[in-house]
Structure formats: C-alpha cells, structure tokens
C-alpha cells in the first residue's frame, strides 16, 4: 500500500481542478460551491479540491469555471492558513450565523448562469 503525502503538490491540485472544471463544463455549471462540515463523511470533496483537512465546523470553497477560487474558513486563523493553499485566490472567514452567505456571494459575484453545490447540508 502506497502512503499518500500529507500535502499534495501544486501540480496535483491543478490536475484535480482541471477534472472539476471539466465536469462543471459538461454539466453546464459556471460556479461550484463545495461545502464541508464537522461530519467526517462530509469532508472529502473539500480535501480533494483544496488539499485542506477540515477538523471541525463548516468551511467552503468556490470554484468558478473561469476565474478565481475562493475559500471561506471558520475563523480568521483558518482564513490566513487558506491563503497559502495551492491555487486559492481569495480567502475569508464565515459568519457563523449564516455560514454559506459569503461563499454564495462570491459565487454570484461573477454573475454565473448556473451554480452547482456539493455538500449542501453545511450551507
């Protein structure tokens, strides 16, 4: 059994983003919101797309078909960490009273025709 690295390379994340964007294009999706929660069975998509391990709370990534990638962390410290993730263009922290609001605004900011959601239970 091969041991996986704790952090993936920038090249690996680029390959993954290419796959995600190809699937988005095929589905006619212009922006994708990926939600994650404290539930261990709800963390994989965010890990795949951003190479971050979420331990607790809700966090989100927004991938535009063409354009920036945003990361919305639980708090300011996690947002600072997210700014150093491969291929994250923008990072901010969420409002605990409305966890998905900033991610939704970021997704809508480029006026996408269609927004996809993965991990909607955390929104």
PyMOL CGO cylinders between C-alpha atoms (Angstrom):
from pymol import cmd
from pymol.cgo import CYLINDER

trace = [
    CYLINDER, 0.00, 0.00, 0.00, 1.37, 3.37, -1.01, 0.3, 1, 1, 1, 1, 1, 1,
    CYLINDER, 1.37, 3.37, -1.01, 1.49, 6.12, 1.62, 0.3, 1, 1, 1, 1, 1, 1,
    CYLINDER, 1.49, 6.12, 1.62, -0.12, 9.35, 0.44, 0.3, 1, 1, 1, 1, 1, 1,
    CYLINDER, -0.12, 9.35, 0.44, 1.61, 12.64, 1.23, 0.3, 1, 1, 1, 1, 1, 1,
    CYLINDER, 1.61, 12.64, 1.23, 0.04, 14.84, 3.87, 0.3, 1, 1, 1, 1, 1, 1,
    CYLINDER, 0.04, 14.84, 3.87, 0.00, 17.73, 1.40, 0.3, 1, 1, 1, 1, 1, 1,
    CYLINDER, 0.00, 17.73, 1.40, -0.38, 17.37, -2.33, 0.3, 1, 1, 1, 1, 1, 1,
    CYLINDER, -0.38, 17.37, -2.33, 1.73, 19.27, -4.85, 0.3, 1, 1, 1, 1, 1, 1,
    CYLINDER, 1.73, 19.27, -4.85, 0.54, 22.29, -6.75, 0.3, 1, 1, 1, 1, 1, 1,
    CYLINDER, 0.54, 22.29, -6.75, 0.64, 20.17, -9.91, 0.3, 1, 1, 1, 1, 1, 1,
    CYLINDER, 0.64, 20.17, -9.91, -1.68, 17.56, -8.34, 0.3, 1, 1, 1, 1, 1, 1,
    CYLINDER, -1.68, 17.56, -8.34, -4.15, 20.25, -7.29, 0.3, 1, 1, 1, 1, 1, 1,
    CYLINDER, -4.15, 20.25, -7.29, -4.03, 21.70, -10.84, 0.3, 1, 1, 1, 1, 1, 1,
    CYLINDER, -4.03, 21.70, -10.84, -4.90, 18.26, -12.24, 0.3, 1, 1, 1, 1, 1, 1,
    CYLINDER, -4.90, 18.26, -12.24, -7.78, 17.94, -9.78, 0.3, 1, 1, 1, 1, 1, 1,
    CYLINDER, -7.78, 17.94, -9.78, -9.07, 21.43, -10.60, 0.3, 1, 1, 1, 1, 1, 1,
    CYLINDER, -9.07, 21.43, -10.60, -8.92, 20.52, -14.28, 0.3, 1, 1, 1, 1, 1, 1,
    CYLINDER, -8.92, 20.52, -14.28, -11.08, 17.48, -13.61, 0.3, 1, 1, 1, 1, 1, 1,
    CYLINDER, -11.08, 17.48, -13.61, -13.53, 19.50, -11.54, 0.3, 1, 1, 1, 1, 1, 1,
    CYLINDER, -13.53, 19.50, -11.54, -13.78, 22.22, -14.19, 0.3, 1, 1, 1, 1, 1, 1,
    CYLINDER, -13.78, 22.22, -14.19, -14.22, 19.65, -16.97, 0.3, 1, 1, 1, 1, 1, 1,
    CYLINDER, -14.22, 19.65, -16.97, -17.11, 18.11, -15.02, 0.3, 1, 1, 1, 1, 1, 1,
    CYLINDER, -17.11, 18.11, -15.02, -18.56, 21.58, -14.39, 0.3, 1, 1, 1, 1, 1, 1,
    CYLINDER, -18.56, 21.58, -14.39, -18.35, 22.43, -18.08, 0.3, 1, 1, 1, 1, 1, 1,
    CYLINDER, -18.35, 22.43, -18.08, -20.01, 19.15, -19.03, 0.3, 1, 1, 1, 1, 1, 1,
    CYLINDER, -20.01, 19.15, -19.03, -22.84, 19.85, -16.60, 0.3, 1, 1, 1, 1, 1, 1,
    CYLINDER, -22.84, 19.85, -16.60, -23.27, 23.47, -17.68, 0.3, 1, 1, 1, 1, 1, 1,
    CYLINDER, -23.27, 23.47, -17.68, -22.18, 24.80, -14.25, 0.3, 1, 1, 1, 1, 1, 1,
    CYLINDER, -22.18, 24.80, -14.25, -20.38, 28.16, -14.11, 0.3, 1, 1, 1, 1, 1, 1,
    CYLINDER, -20.38, 28.16, -14.11, -19.54, 28.15, -10.39, 0.3, 1, 1, 1, 1, 1, 1,
    CYLINDER, -19.54, 28.15, -10.39, -19.35, 25.35, -7.84, 0.3, 1, 1, 1, 1, 1, 1,
    CYLINDER, -19.35, 25.35, -7.84, -19.75, 25.79, -4.10, 0.3, 1, 1, 1, 1, 1, 1,
    CYLINDER, -19.75, 25.79, -4.10, -18.16, 22.95, -2.13, 0.3, 1, 1, 1, 1, 1, 1,
    CYLINDER, -18.16, 22.95, -2.13, -19.35, 22.78, 1.46, 0.3, 1, 1, 1, 1, 1, 1,
    CYLINDER, -19.35, 22.78, 1.46, -17.82, 20.76, 4.25, 0.3, 1, 1, 1, 1, 1, 1,
    CYLINDER, -17.82, 20.76, 4.25, -18.86, 20.19, 7.83, 0.3, 1, 1, 1, 1, 1, 1,
    CYLINDER, -18.86, 20.19, 7.83, -17.59, 18.61, 11.02, 0.3, 1, 1, 1, 1, 1, 1,
    CYLINDER, -17.59, 18.61, 11.02, -19.07, 15.29, 9.93, 0.3, 1, 1, 1, 1, 1, 1,
    CYLINDER, -19.07, 15.29, 9.93, -16.19, 13.09, 8.83, 0.3, 1, 1, 1, 1, 1, 1,
    CYLINDER, -16.19, 13.09, 8.83, -18.22, 11.77, 5.87, 0.3, 1, 1, 1, 1, 1, 1,
    CYLINDER, -18.22, 11.77, 5.87, -18.63, 15.32, 4.50, 0.3, 1, 1, 1, 1, 1, 1,
    CYLINDER, -18.63, 15.32, 4.50, -15.01, 16.40, 4.19, 0.3, 1, 1, 1, 1, 1, 1,
    CYLINDER, -15.01, 16.40, 4.19, -13.69, 14.56, 1.14, 0.3, 1, 1, 1, 1, 1, 1,
    CYLINDER, -13.69, 14.56, 1.14, -14.78, 16.94, -1.62, 0.3, 1, 1, 1, 1, 1, 1,
    CYLINDER, -14.78, 16.94, -1.62, -13.16, 19.95, 0.07, 0.3, 1, 1, 1, 1, 1, 1,
    CYLINDER, -13.16, 19.95, 0.07, -9.97, 17.97, 0.66, 0.3, 1, 1, 1, 1, 1, 1,
    CYLINDER, -9.97, 17.97, 0.66, -9.93, 16.84, -2.98, 0.3, 1, 1, 1, 1, 1, 1,
    CYLINDER, -9.93, 16.84, -2.98, -10.43, 20.36, -4.35, 0.3, 1, 1, 1, 1, 1, 1,
    CYLINDER, -10.43, 20.36, -4.35, -8.24, 22.39, -1.98, 0.3, 1, 1, 1, 1, 1, 1,
    CYLINDER, -8.24, 22.39, -1.98, -5.90, 19.99, -0.15, 0.3, 1, 1, 1, 1, 1, 1,
    CYLINDER, -5.90, 19.99, -0.15, -7.07, 21.12, 3.25, 0.3, 1, 1, 1, 1, 1, 1,
    CYLINDER, -7.07, 21.12, 3.25, -8.12, 18.94, 6.15, 0.3, 1, 1, 1, 1, 1, 1,
    CYLINDER, -8.12, 18.94, 6.15, -11.13, 20.23, 7.98, 0.3, 1, 1, 1, 1, 1, 1,
    CYLINDER, -11.13, 20.23, 7.98, -11.39, 19.12, 11.57, 0.3, 1, 1, 1, 1, 1, 1,
    CYLINDER, -11.39, 19.12, 11.57, -14.45, 20.95, 12.85, 0.3, 1, 1, 1, 1, 1, 1,
    CYLINDER, -14.45, 20.95, 12.85, -17.17, 23.37, 11.78, 0.3, 1, 1, 1, 1, 1, 1,
    CYLINDER, -17.17, 23.37, 11.78, -18.23, 24.44, 8.29, 0.3, 1, 1, 1, 1, 1, 1,
    CYLINDER, -18.23, 24.44, 8.29, -15.92, 25.68, 5.57, 0.3, 1, 1, 1, 1, 1, 1,
    CYLINDER, -15.92, 25.68, 5.57, -16.45, 26.28, 1.85, 0.3, 1, 1, 1, 1, 1, 1,
    CYLINDER, -16.45, 26.28, 1.85, -14.60, 26.57, -1.42, 0.3, 1, 1, 1, 1, 1, 1,
    CYLINDER, -14.60, 26.57, -1.42, -15.97, 28.24, -4.54, 0.3, 1, 1, 1, 1, 1, 1,
    CYLINDER, -15.97, 28.24, -4.54, -14.55, 27.28, -7.91, 0.3, 1, 1, 1, 1, 1, 1,
    CYLINDER, -14.55, 27.28, -7.91, -15.52, 29.29, -10.96, 0.3, 1, 1, 1, 1, 1, 1,
    CYLINDER, -15.52, 29.29, -10.96, -15.39, 27.63, -14.35, 0.3, 1, 1, 1, 1, 1, 1,
    CYLINDER, -15.39, 27.63, -14.35, -13.23, 30.52, -15.47, 0.3, 1, 1, 1, 1, 1, 1,
    CYLINDER, -13.23, 30.52, -15.47, -11.94, 32.75, -12.74, 0.3, 1, 1, 1, 1, 1, 1,
    CYLINDER, -11.94, 32.75, -12.74, -10.84, 32.82, -9.13, 0.3, 1, 1, 1, 1, 1, 1,
    CYLINDER, -10.84, 32.82, -9.13, -11.09, 30.19, -6.44, 0.3, 1, 1, 1, 1, 1, 1,
    CYLINDER, -11.09, 30.19, -6.44, -12.32, 31.36, -3.05, 0.3, 1, 1, 1, 1, 1, 1,
    CYLINDER, -12.32, 31.36, -3.05, -12.03, 29.68, 0.34, 0.3, 1, 1, 1, 1, 1, 1,
    CYLINDER, -12.03, 29.68, 0.34, -14.28, 30.54, 3.26, 0.3, 1, 1, 1, 1, 1, 1,
    CYLINDER, -14.28, 30.54, 3.26, -12.93, 29.35, 6.58, 0.3, 1, 1, 1, 1, 1, 1,
    CYLINDER, -12.93, 29.35, 6.58, -14.46, 29.03, 10.03, 0.3, 1, 1, 1, 1, 1, 1,
    CYLINDER, -14.46, 29.03, 10.03, -12.35, 31.80, 11.56, 0.3, 1, 1, 1, 1, 1, 1,
    CYLINDER, -12.35, 31.80, 11.56, -9.64, 34.34, 10.76, 0.3, 1, 1, 1, 1, 1, 1,
    CYLINDER, -9.64, 34.34, 10.76, -6.77, 31.95, 11.60, 0.3, 1, 1, 1, 1, 1, 1,
    CYLINDER, -6.77, 31.95, 11.60, -8.08, 29.32, 9.17, 0.3, 1, 1, 1, 1, 1, 1,
    CYLINDER, -8.08, 29.32, 9.17, -8.62, 32.02, 6.53, 0.3, 1, 1, 1, 1, 1, 1,
    CYLINDER, -8.62, 32.02, 6.53, -4.98, 33.07, 6.91, 0.3, 1, 1, 1, 1, 1, 1,
    CYLINDER, -4.98, 33.07, 6.91, -3.97, 29.41, 6.52, 0.3, 1, 1, 1, 1, 1, 1,
    CYLINDER, -3.97, 29.41, 6.52, -6.16, 29.10, 3.41, 0.3, 1, 1, 1, 1, 1, 1,
    CYLINDER, -6.16, 29.10, 3.41, -4.37, 32.00, 1.73, 0.3, 1, 1, 1, 1, 1, 1,
    CYLINDER, -4.37, 32.00, 1.73, -1.35, 29.70, 1.49, 0.3, 1, 1, 1, 1, 1, 1,
    CYLINDER, -1.35, 29.70, 1.49, -3.20, 26.80, -0.14, 0.3, 1, 1, 1, 1, 1, 1,
    CYLINDER, -3.20, 26.80, -0.14, -2.26, 25.98, -3.71, 0.3, 1, 1, 1, 1, 1, 1,
    CYLINDER, -2.26, 25.98, -3.71, -4.39, 27.85, -6.23, 0.3, 1, 1, 1, 1, 1, 1,
    CYLINDER, -4.39, 27.85, -6.23, -6.63, 29.70, -3.74, 0.3, 1, 1, 1, 1, 1, 1,
    CYLINDER, -6.63, 29.70, -3.74, -7.04, 33.26, -4.97, 0.3, 1, 1, 1, 1, 1, 1,
    CYLINDER, -7.04, 33.26, -4.97, -9.19, 34.67, -2.18, 0.3, 1, 1, 1, 1, 1, 1,
    CYLINDER, -9.19, 34.67, -2.18, -9.75, 33.65, 1.45, 0.3, 1, 1, 1, 1, 1, 1,
    CYLINDER, -9.75, 33.65, 1.45, -12.12, 34.98, 4.09, 0.3, 1, 1, 1, 1, 1, 1,
    CYLINDER, -12.12, 34.98, 4.09, -13.88, 33.68, 7.19, 0.3, 1, 1, 1, 1, 1, 1,
    CYLINDER, -13.88, 33.68, 7.19, -17.57, 32.87, 7.51, 0.3, 1, 1, 1, 1, 1, 1,
    CYLINDER, -17.57, 32.87, 7.51, -20.32, 34.40, 9.61, 0.3, 1, 1, 1, 1, 1, 1,
    CYLINDER, -20.32, 34.40, 9.61, -21.37, 31.61, 12.00, 0.3, 1, 1, 1, 1, 1, 1,
    CYLINDER, -21.37, 31.61, 12.00, -24.95, 32.89, 11.90, 0.3, 1, 1, 1, 1, 1, 1,
    CYLINDER, -24.95, 32.89, 11.90, -25.09, 32.37, 8.11, 0.3, 1, 1, 1, 1, 1, 1,
    CYLINDER, -25.09, 32.37, 8.11, -22.23, 30.02, 7.22, 0.3, 1, 1, 1, 1, 1, 1,
    CYLINDER, -22.23, 30.02, 7.22, -22.77, 29.86, 3.45, 0.3, 1, 1, 1, 1, 1, 1,
    CYLINDER, -22.77, 29.86, 3.45, -23.59, 33.52, 2.79, 0.3, 1, 1, 1, 1, 1, 1,
    CYLINDER, -23.59, 33.52, 2.79, -20.10, 34.77, 1.84, 0.3, 1, 1, 1, 1, 1, 1,
    CYLINDER, -20.10, 34.77, 1.84, -19.44, 31.73, -0.35, 0.3, 1, 1, 1, 1, 1, 1,
    CYLINDER, -19.44, 31.73, -0.35, -22.75, 32.29, -2.17, 0.3, 1, 1, 1, 1, 1, 1,
    CYLINDER, -22.75, 32.29, -2.17, -21.95, 35.98, -2.70, 0.3, 1, 1, 1, 1, 1, 1,
    CYLINDER, -21.95, 35.98, -2.70, -18.51, 35.11, -4.04, 0.3, 1, 1, 1, 1, 1, 1,
    CYLINDER, -18.51, 35.11, -4.04, -20.05, 32.57, -6.43, 0.3, 1, 1, 1, 1, 1, 1,
    CYLINDER, -20.05, 32.57, -6.43, -22.67, 35.08, -7.62, 0.3, 1, 1, 1, 1, 1, 1,
    CYLINDER, -22.67, 35.08, -7.62, -20.11, 37.89, -7.97, 0.3, 1, 1, 1, 1, 1, 1,
    CYLINDER, -20.11, 37.89, -7.97, -19.04, 36.79, -11.44, 0.3, 1, 1, 1, 1, 1, 1,
    CYLINDER, -19.04, 36.79, -11.44, -22.70, 36.52, -12.49, 0.3, 1, 1, 1, 1, 1, 1,
    CYLINDER, -22.70, 36.52, -12.49, -22.69, 32.82, -13.32, 0.3, 1, 1, 1, 1, 1, 1,
    CYLINDER, -22.69, 32.82, -13.32, -25.53, 31.36, -15.31, 0.3, 1, 1, 1, 1, 1, 1,
    CYLINDER, -25.53, 31.36, -15.31, -25.71, 28.25, -13.16, 0.3, 1, 1, 1, 1, 1, 1,
    CYLINDER, -25.71, 28.25, -13.16, -24.29, 27.46, -9.71, 0.3, 1, 1, 1, 1, 1, 1,
    CYLINDER, -24.29, 27.46, -9.71, -23.67, 23.89, -8.57, 0.3, 1, 1, 1, 1, 1, 1,
    CYLINDER, -23.67, 23.89, -8.57, -23.49, 22.80, -4.95, 0.3, 1, 1, 1, 1, 1, 1,
    CYLINDER, -23.49, 22.80, -4.95, -21.63, 19.91, -3.34, 0.3, 1, 1, 1, 1, 1, 1,
    CYLINDER, -21.63, 19.91, -3.34, -22.14, 19.42, 0.39, 0.3, 1, 1, 1, 1, 1, 1,
    CYLINDER, -22.14, 19.42, 0.39, -25.35, 21.43, 0.65, 0.3, 1, 1, 1, 1, 1, 1,
    CYLINDER, -25.35, 21.43, 0.65, -26.06, 20.22, 4.20, 0.3, 1, 1, 1, 1, 1, 1,
    CYLINDER, -26.06, 20.22, 4.20, -23.43, 22.65, 5.50, 0.3, 1, 1, 1, 1, 1, 1,
    CYLINDER, -23.43, 22.65, 5.50, -24.98, 25.65, 3.76, 0.3, 1, 1, 1, 1, 1, 1,
]
cmd.load_cgo(trace, "trace")
